[in-house]
């Protein structure tokens, strides 16, 4: 049984047909290159000595306490070989209806697709993507970094890594550092869930959960709840729709226009000058 939270805290059951929503994050190895100056711009491809690869990934199904994760061993790092771990991530994406990440549309998803392609894998089945960074940019946070957003909102913070040193130690094949990186990655997925739930009522372009449910009554397009207070209307220049507030905080509206065709014919609208 997939669950959602009432007011983002109290779990309540949702229908068995609820979509599979996956939260995920990856950590990658930095590239190595030859440079003439720390201020150099425009590094050329032939200056790169070691390309990036995936160090670890972590993922969880929404409201499921289990965080799944895989990471490289010291031997994998020395070979720069992530082929063993990316297949697990591919299967999760292939199973998901909706995926959630922070900066995932520009970073995580393109990089995963690149590693899938390099390792001879085809694309996973189609899924909808929610990038919480894109959502955050519609506000005015001082910083749109996940840790700073959570700090502002009073949510759980990221784990302190001590800076770039952790990534350097991982590249050296330090087993302790690789385990710490995996722990850091898993925590990011847990706090991402908090961020998503806090932002969810504000996501106007959220994939419509109602499409995945076989119900005969209106449901919230953001969370799938039927607990909606129909308290107002949403109006365009020529249409009027019933609007309400869901228990999750999202504002939703019906698709049926309450203005009859006869009345619409008599409506006057402004002309462009």
Secondary structure, 3 states (H helix, E strand, C coil): CCEEEECCCEEEECCCCCCCEEEEEEEECCCEECCCCCCCCCCCHHHEEECCCEEEEEEEECCCCCCEEEECCHHHHHHCCCHHHHHHHHHHHHHCCEEEECCHHHHHHHHHHHHHHHCCCCCCCCCEEEEHHHHHCCCCCCCCCHHHHHHHHCCCCCCCCCCCHHHHHHHCCCHHHHHHHHHHHHHHHHHHHHHHHHHHHHCCCCCCHHHHCCCCCCCCCCCCCCCEEEEEEEECCCCEEEEEEECCCCEEECCCCCCCHHHHHCCCCCCCC
